[in-house]
Amino acid sequence: MNLRALISQGEGERLEFKKKTTHPTRIARTLASLANTHGGQVLVGVEDDGRIVGVRDAEEEMYLLREAAAHYIDPPLTLHFREVETEDNHIVLIVSVPESQNKPHRAQVAPGEWRGYVRVRDESVQTSSLTEKLLAQQPEDHLEKIPLSKDELRVLDYLRTKHPRITVAEYAKLLNVSRRRAYRTLIKLTLHGYLRYHDKEQEPYYTL
């Protein structure tokens, strides 16, 4: 697939745009999330809106990415690089991250602090310890469905009997919990196959 066709897909579960690699710790989360999910590509030299700006020094970018993959991700990752020159002389670096057979991978977010990430749509989402155990058990499969708590069952019942969709704000109000807790619960249910995430409208929502 050529570069323009790839960009036209937009950011998603298997594709991330980066204007440049600012620091290994920041890119490490993206790389780990792709490896922990279905693999994918990072286009360096592309703005979030898909505009091509190119990289100043492809060798420096590759050095930072290799540093992130080797020293800021555990276990380390092997990346594959391809340079593409556009018709207006911009260089875009295509970084391919294969789906790992050695999950889970954790990214270093601070000295001595490592966290796991998975890819949900176009975001790198921090994993729970349960998700990491499932990743370790099932290197080639989707995450299995899991036993649910009373609060988690309540959102499924809400969707089956009252409304076809729910937002983070609606779930937080339904259970009288913080938006952060509501978001983490809905992401967990999405990862384990109970819900689907939709982001085409102004406010993302979830359905069965």
C-alpha positions as protocol buffer text, in pm:
chain_id: "A"
residue {
  index: 1
  type: MET
  ca { x: 0 y: 0 z: 0 }
}
residue {
  index: 2
  type: ASN
  ca { x: 138 y: 344 z: -88 }
}
residue {
  index: 3
  type: LEU
  ca { x: 187 y: 620 z: 167 }
}
residue {
  index: 4
  type: ARG
  ca { x: -113 y: 835 z: 67 }
}
residue {
  index: 5
  type: ALA
  ca { x: -348 y: 538 z: 79 }
}
residue {
  index: 6
  type: LEU
  ca { x: -213 y: 444 z: 421 }
}
residue {
  index: 7
  type: ILE
  ca { x: -263 y: 796 z: 556 }
}
residue {
  index: 8
  type: SER
  ca { x: -615 y: 813 z: 412 }
}
residue {
  index: 9
  type: GLN
  ca { x: -717 y: 532 z: 648 }
}
residue {
  index: 10
  type: GLY
  ca { x: -662 y: 764 z: 944 }
}
residue {
  index: 11
  type: GLU
  ca { x: -526 y: 672 z: 1285 }
}
residue {
  index: 12
  type: GLY
  ca { x: -672 y: 357 z: 1433 }
}
residue {
  index: 13
  type: GLU
  ca { x: -600 y: 29 z: 1606 }
}
residue {
  index: 14
  type: ARG
  ca { x: -307 y: -51 z: 1375 }
}
residue {
  index: 15
  type: LEU
  ca { x: -193 y: 295 z: 1264 }
}
residue {
  index: 16
  type: GLU
  ca { x: -43 y: 594 z: 1450 }
}
residue {
  index: 17
  type: PHE
  ca { x: 79 y: 931 z: 1314 }
}
residue {
  index: 18
  type: LYS
  ca { x: 374 y: 1109 z: 1477 }
}
residue {
  index: 19
  type: LYS
  ca { x: 519 y: 1444 z: 1372 }
}
residue {
  index: 20
  type: LYS
  ca { x: 850 y: 1335 z: 1528 }
}
residue {
  index: 21
  type: THR
  ca { x: 990 y: 1113 z: 1802 }
}
residue {
  index: 22
  type: THR
  ca { x: 1034 y: 1345 z: 2098 }
}
residue {
  index: 23
  type: HIS
  ca { x: 1157 y: 1101 z: 2364 }
}
residue {
  index: 24
  type: PRO
  ca { x: 1189 y: 721 z: 2393 }
}
residue {
  index: 25
  type: THR
  ca { x: 953 y: 705 z: 2694 }
}
residue {
  index: 26
  type: ARG
  ca { x: 668 y: 863 z: 2498 }
}
residue {
  index: 27
  type: ILE
  ca { x: 695 y: 652 z: 2184 }
}
residue {
  index: 28
  type: ALA
  ca { x: 755 y: 336 z: 2392 }
}
residue {
  index: 29
  type: ARG
  ca { x: 390 y: 334 z: 2505 }
}
residue {
  index: 30
  type: THR
  ca { x: 268 y: 336 z: 2145 }
}
residue {
  index: 31
  type: LEU
  ca { x: 512 y: 66 z: 2036 }
}
residue {
  index: 32
  type: ALA
  ca { x: 426 y: -159 z: 2331 }
}
residue {
  index: 33
  type: SER
  ca { x: 50 y: -114 z: 2276 }
}
residue {
  index: 34
  type: LEU
  ca { x: 77 y: -217 z: 1911 }
}
residue {
  index: 35
  type: ALA
  ca { x: 292 y: -521 z: 1993 }
}
residue {
  index: 36
  type: ASN
  ca { x: 50 y: -623 z: 2269 }
}
residue {
  index: 37
  type: THR
  ca { x: -254 y: -601 z: 2040 }
}
residue {
  index: 38
  type: HIS
  ca { x: -248 y: -680 z: 1666 }
}
residue {
  index: 39
  type: GLY
  ca { x: 70 y: -505 z: 1556 }
}
residue {
  index: 40
  type: GLY
  ca { x: 69 y: -203 z: 1327 }
}
residue {
  index: 41
  type: GLN
  ca { x: 262 y: 90 z: 1189 }
}
residue {
  index: 42
  type: VAL
  ca { x: 379 y: 431 z: 1308 }
}
residue {
  index: 43
  type: LEU
  ca { x: 420 y: 700 z: 1043 }
}
residue {
  index: 44
  type: VAL
  ca { x: 684 y: 948 z: 1161 }
}
residue {
  index: 45
  type: GLY
  ca { x: 671 y: 1280 z: 979 }
}
residue {
  index: 46
  type: VAL
  ca { x: 290 y: 1294 z: 964 }
}
residue {
  index: 47
  type: GLU
  ca { x: 69 y: 1530 z: 1168 }
}
residue {
  index: 48
  type: ASP
  ca { x: -235 y: 1403 z: 1360 }
}
residue {
  index: 49
  type: ASP
  ca { x: -461 y: 1538 z: 1084 }
}
residue {
  index: 50
  type: GLY
  ca { x: -272 y: 1338 z: 818 }
}
residue {
  index: 51
  type: ARG
  ca { x: -68 y: 1628 z: 681 }
}
residue {
  index: 52
  type: ILE
  ca { x: 280 y: 1521 z: 571 }
}
residue {
  index: 53
  type: VAL
  ca { x: 556 y: 1736 z: 723 }
}
residue {
  index: 54
  type: GLY
  ca { x: 845 y: 1492 z: 691 }
}
residue {
  index: 55
  type: VAL
  ca { x: 1136 y: 1425 z: 926 }
}
residue {
  index: 56
  type: ARG
  ca { x: 1456 y: 1629 z: 944 }
}
residue {
  index: 57
  type: ASP
  ca { x: 1686 y: 1336 z: 1012 }
}
residue {
  index: 58
  type: ALA
  ca { x: 1561 y: 983 z: 948 }
}
residue {
  index: 59
  type: GLU
  ca { x: 1873 y: 830 z: 1105 }
}
residue {
  index: 60
  type: GLU
  ca { x: 1815 y: 1019 z: 1430 }
}
residue {
  index: 61
  type: GLU
  ca { x: 1451 y: 912 z: 1434 }
}
residue {
  index: 62
  type: MET
  ca { x: 1549 y: 548 z: 1385 }
}
residue {
  index: 63
  type: TYR
  ca { x: 1808 y: 576 z: 1662 }
}
residue {
  index: 64
  type: LEU
  ca { x: 1547 y: 708 z: 1910 }
}
residue {
  index: 65
  type: LEU
  ca { x: 1296 y: 441 z: 1808 }
}
residue {
  index: 66
  type: ARG
  ca { x: 1554 y: 163 z: 1845 }
}
residue {
  index: 67
  type: GLU
  ca { x: 1649 y: 303 z: 2187 }
}
residue {
  index: 68
  type: ALA
  ca { x: 1282 y: 297 z: 2291 }
}
residue {
  index: 69
  type: ALA
  ca { x: 1232 y: -58 z: 2163 }
}
residue {
  index: 70
  type: ALA
  ca { x: 1552 y: -192 z: 2321 }
}
residue {
  index: 71
  type: HIS
  ca { x: 1575 y: -7 z: 2654 }
}
residue {
  index: 72
  type: TYR
  ca { x: 1234 y: 141 z: 2735 }
}
residue {
  index: 73
  type: ILE
  ca { x: 1021 y: -166 z: 2659 }
}
residue {
  index: 74
  type: ASP
  ca { x: 1040 y: -496 z: 2846 }
}
residue {
  index: 75
  type: PRO
  ca { x: 1081 y: -745 z: 2691 }
}
residue {
  index: 76
  type: PRO
  ca { x: 1248 y: -552 z: 2406 }
}
residue {
  index: 77
  type: LEU
  ca { x: 1096 y: -526 z: 2059 }
}
residue {
  index: 78
  type: THR
  ca { x: 1239 y: -555 z: 1708 }
}
residue {
  index: 79
  type: LEU
  ca { x: 1118 y: -285 z: 1468 }
}
residue {
  index: 80
  type: HIS
  ca { x: 1127 y: -267 z: 1089 }
}
residue {
  index: 81
  type: PHE
  ca { x: 1187 y: 64 z: 907 }
}
residue {
  index: 82
  type: ARG
  ca { x: 1112 y: 196 z: 561 }
}
residue {
  index: 83
  type: GLU
  ca { x: 1182 y: 548 z: 432 }
}
residue {
  index: 84
  type: VAL
  ca { x: 940 y: 697 z: 179 }
}
residue {
  index: 85
  type: GLU
  ca { x: 1016 y: 1017 z: -13 }
}
residue {
  index: 86
  type: THR
  ca { x: 715 y: 1217 z: -126 }
}
residue {
  index: 87
  type: GLU
  ca { x: 685 y: 1415 z: -449 }
}
residue {
  index: 88
  type: ASP
  ca { x: 763 y: 1737 z: -259 }
}
residue {
  index: 89
  type: ASN
  ca { x: 1082 y: 1588 z: -109 }
}
residue {
  index: 90
  type: HIS
  ca { x: 952 y: 1509 z: 238 }
}
residue {
  index: 91
  type: ILE
  ca { x: 1083 y: 1193 z: 405 }
}
residue {
  index: 92
  type: VAL
  ca { x: 831 y: 986 z: 603 }
}
residue {
  index: 93
  type: LEU
  ca { x: 954 y: 699 z: 816 }
}
residue {
  index: 94
  type: ILE
  ca { x: 725 y: 396 z: 825 }
}
residue {
  index: 95
  type: VAL
  ca { x: 788 y: 196 z: 1142 }
}
residue {
  index: 96
  type: SER
  ca { x: 638 y: -154 z: 1144 }
}
residue {
  index: 97
  type: VAL
  ca { x: 565 y: -318 z: 1479 }
}
residue {
  index: 98
  type: PRO
  ca { x: 477 y: -689 z: 1448 }
}
residue {
  index: 99
  type: GLU
  ca { x: 224 y: -842 z: 1686 }
}
residue {
  index: 100
  type: SER
  ca { x: 435 y: -1001 z: 1956 }
}
residue {
  index: 101
  type: GLN
  ca { x: 448 y: -1367 z: 2046 }
}
residue {
  index: 102
  type: ASN
  ca { x: 604 y: -1270 z: 2379 }
}
residue {
  index: 103
  type: LYS
  ca { x: 329 y: -1066 z: 2548 }
}
residue {
  index: 104
  type: PRO
  ca { x: 283 y: -869 z: 2763 }
}
residue {
  index: 105
  type: HIS
  ca { x: 530 y: -587 z: 2693 }
}
residue {
  index: 106
  type: ARG
  ca { x: 560 y: -299 z: 2938 }
}
residue {
  index: 107
  type: ALA
  ca { x: 683 y: 53 z: 2867 }
}
residue {
  index: 108
  type: GLN
  ca { x: 897 y: 256 z: 3106 }
}
residue {
  index: 109
  type: VAL
  ca { x: 704 y: 571 z: 3200 }
}
residue {
  index: 110
  type: ALA
  ca { x: 943 y: 689 z: 3474 }
}
residue {
  index: 111
  type: PRO
  ca { x: 1264 y: 556 z: 3634 }
}
residue {
  index: 112
  type: GLY
  ca { x: 1175 y: 218 z: 3785 }
}
residue {
  index: 113
  type: GLU
  ca { x: 810 y: 243 z: 3675 }
}
residue {
  index: 114
  type: TRP
  ca { x: 684 y: 15 z: 3396 }
}
residue {
  index: 115
  type: ARG
  ca { x: 328 y: -11 z: 3266 }
}
residue {
  index: 116
  type: GLY
  ca { x: 151 y: -228 z: 3009 }
}
residue {
  index: 117
  type: TYR
  ca { x: -54 y: -83 z: 2722 }
}
residue {
  index: 118
  type: VAL
  ca { x: -290 y: -217 z: 2458 }
}
residue {
  index: 119
  type: ARG
  ca { x: -435 y: -49 z: 2152 }
}
residue {
  index: 120
  type: VAL
  ca { x: -803 y: 52 z: 2161 }
}
residue {
  index: 121
  type: ARG
  ca { x: -901 y: 235 z: 1842 }
}
residue {
  index: 122
  type: ASP
  ca { x: -641 y: 512 z: 1810 }
}
residue {
  index: 123
  type: GLU
  ca { x: -534 y: 520 z: 2175 }
}
residue {
  index: 124
  type: SER
  ca { x: -275 y: 339 z: 2383 }
}
residue {
  index: 125
  type: VAL
  ca { x: -467 y: 234 z: 2693 }
}
residue {
  index: 126
  type: GLN
  ca { x: -303 y: 121 z: 3016 }
}
residue {
  index: 127
  type: THR
  ca { x: -372 y: -243 z: 3099 }
}
residue {
  index: 128
  type: SER
  ca { x: -491 y: -398 z: 3422 }
}
residue {
  index: 129
  type: SER
  ca { x: -305 y: -689 z: 3584 }
}
residue {
  index: 130
  type: LEU
  ca { x: -588 y: -918 z: 3466 }
}
residue {
  index: 131
  type: THR
  ca { x: -546 y: -804 z: 3105 }
}
residue {
  index: 132
  type: GLU
  ca { x: -170 y: -866 z: 3126 }
}
residue {
  index: 133
  type: LYS
  ca { x: -229 y: -1220 z: 3252 }
}
residue {
  index: 134
  type: LEU
  ca { x: -462 y: -1286 z: 2961 }
}
residue {
  index: 135
  type: LEU
  ca { x: -211 y: -1141 z: 2713 }
}
residue {
  index: 136
  type: ALA
  ca { x: 54 y: -1375 z: 2852 }
}
residue {
  index: 137
  type: GLN
  ca { x: -177 y: -1677 z: 2823 }
}
residue {
  index: 138
  type: GLN
  ca { x: -303 y: -1601 z: 2472 }
}
residue {
  index: 139
  type: PRO
  ca { x: -28 y: -1464 z: 2250 }
}
residue {
  index: 140
  type: GLU
  ca { x: -223 y: -1525 z: 1929 }
}
residue {
  index: 141
  type: ASP
  ca { x: -585 y: -1481 z: 2029 }
}
residue {
  index: 142
  type: HIS
  ca { x: -827 y: -1207 z: 2124 }
}
residue {
  index: 143
  type: LEU
  ca { x: -880 y: -1155 z: 2496 }
}
residue {
  index: 144
  type: GLU
  ca { x: -1131 y: -1400 z: 2639 }
}
residue {
  index: 145
  type: LYS
  ca { x: -1450 y: -1298 z: 2805 }
}
residue {
  index: 146
  type: ILE
  ca { x: -1420 y: -1287 z: 3183 }
}
residue {
  index: 147
  type: PRO
  ca { x: -1651 y: -1307 z: 3486 }
}
residue {
  index: 148
  type: LEU
  ca { x: -1803 y: -966 z: 3554 }
}
residue {
  index: 149
  type: SER
  ca { x: -1876 y: -769 z: 3870 }
}
residue {
  index: 150
  type: LYS
  ca { x: -2222 y: -644 z: 3964 }
}
residue {
  index: 151
  type: ASP
  ca { x: -2143 y: -295 z: 3830 }
}
residue {
  index: 152
  type: GLU
  ca { x: -2013 y: -436 z: 3501 }
}
residue {
  index: 153
  type: LEU
  ca { x: -2321 y: -654 z: 3459 }
}
residue {
  index: 154
  type: ARG
  ca { x: -2536 y: -349 z: 3525 }
}
residue {
  index: 155
  type: VAL
  ca { x: -2407 y: -165 z: 3217 }
}
residue {
  index: 156
  type: LEU
  ca { x: -2478 y: -472 z: 3000 }
}
residue {
  index: 157
  type: ASP
  ca { x: -2831 y: -490 z: 3138 }
}
residue {
  index: 158
  type: TYR
  ca { x: -2875 y: -116 z: 3073 }
}
residue {
  index: 159
  type: LEU
  ca { x: -2776 y: -166 z: 2708 }
}
residue {
  index: 160
  type: ARG
  ca { x: -2995 y: -475 z: 2662 }
}
residue {
  index: 161
  type: THR
  ca { x: -3313 y: -335 z: 2813 }
}
residue {
  index: 162
  type: LYS
  ca { x: -3311 y: 45 z: 2808 }
}
residue {
  index: 163
  type: HIS
  ca { x: -3077 y: 209 z: 2559 }
}
residue {
  index: 164
  type: PRO
  ca { x: -2876 y: 91 z: 2259 }
}
residue {
  index: 165
  type: ARG
  ca { x: -2569 y: 294 z: 2359 }
}
residue {
  index: 166
  type: ILE
  ca { x: -2393 y: 449 z: 2658 }
}
residue {
  index: 167
  type: THR
  ca { x: -2123 y: 717 z: 2705 }
}
residue {
  index: 168
  type: VAL
  ca { x: -1862 y: 749 z: 2979 }
}
residue {
  index: 169
  type: ALA
  ca { x: -2061 y: 1035 z: 3136 }
}
residue {
  index: 170
  type: GLU
  ca { x: -2384 y: 832 z: 3132 }
}
residue {
  index: 171
  type: TYR
  ca { x: -2215 y: 531 z: 3289 }
}
residue {
  index: 172
  type: ALA
  ca { x: -2051 y: 748 z: 3557 }
}
residue {
  index: 173
  type: LYS
  ca { x: -2395 y: 893 z: 3642 }
}
residue {
  index: 174
  type: LEU
  ca { x: -2566 y: 552 z: 3633 }
}
residue {
  index: 175
  type: LEU
  ca { x: -2329 y: 408 z: 3895 }
}
residue {
  index: 176
  type: ASN
  ca { x: -2237 y: 733 z: 4071 }
}
residue {
  index: 177
  type: VAL
  ca { x: -1864 y: 684 z: 4008 }
}
residue {
  index: 178
  type: SER
  ca { x: -1588 y: 905 z: 3871 }
}
residue {
  index: 179
  type: ARG
  ca { x: -1545 y: 947 z: 3494 }
}
residue {
  index: 180
  type: ARG
  ca { x: -1199 y: 793 z: 3524 }
}
residue {
  index: 181
  type: ARG
  ca { x: -1338 y: 477 z: 3684 }
}
residue {
  index: 182
  type: ALA
  ca { x: -1624 y: 465 z: 3433 }
}
residue {
  index: 183
  type: TYR
  ca { x: -1380 y: 498 z: 3142 }
}
residue {
  index: 184
  type: ARG
  ca { x: -1153 y: 221 z: 3271 }
}
residue {
  index: 185
  type: THR
  ca { x: -1450 y: -12 z: 3320 }
}
residue {
  index: 186
  type: LEU
  ca { x: -1589 y: 50 z: 2971 }
}
residue {
  index: 187
  type: ILE
  ca { x: -1244 y: 2 z: 2814 }
}
residue {
  index: 188
  type: LYS
  ca { x: -1204 y: -325 z: 3006 }
}
residue {
  index: 189
  type: LEU
  ca { x: -1541 y: -448 z: 2876 }
}
residue {
  index: 190
  type: THR
  ca { x: -1440 y: -345 z: 2522 }
}
residue {
  index: 191
  type: LEU
  ca { x: -1107 y: -528 z: 2542 }
}
residue {
  index: 192
  type: HIS
  ca { x: -1274 y: -847 z: 2660 }
}
residue {
  index: 193
  type: GLY
  ca { x: -1535 y: -850 z: 2386 }
}
residue {
  index: 194
  type: TYR
  ca { x: -1848 y: -742 z: 2574 }
}
residue {
  index: 195
  type: LEU
  ca { x: -1877 y: -394 z: 2422 }
}
residue {
  index: 196
  type: ARG
  ca { x: -1789 y: -212 z: 2103 }
}
residue {
  index: 197
  type: TYR
  ca { x: -1633 y: 134 z: 2101 }
}
residue {
  index: 198
  type: HIS
  ca { x: -1758 y: 398 z: 1854 }
}
residue {
  index: 199
  type: ASP
  ca { x: -1582 y: 729 z: 1796 }
}
residue {
  index: 200
  type: LYS
  ca { x: -1740 y: 865 z: 1478 }
}
residue {
  index: 201
  type: GLU
  ca { x: -1958 y: 1116 z: 1663 }
}
residue {
  index: 202
  type: GLN
  ca { x: -1860 y: 1415 z: 1877 }
}
residue {
  index: 203
  type: GLU
  ca { x: -1880 y: 1210 z: 2199 }
}
residue {
  index: 204
  type: PRO
  ca { x: -1755 y: 849 z: 2183 }
}
residue {
  index: 205
  type: TYR
  ca { x: -2003 y: 583 z: 2295 }
}
residue {
  index: 206
  type: TYR
  ca { x: -2026 y: 209 z: 2357 }
}
residue {
  index: 207
  type: THR
  ca { x: -2272 y: -56 z: 2239 }
}
residue {
  index: 208
  type: LEU
  ca { x: -2310 y: -431 z: 2293 }
}
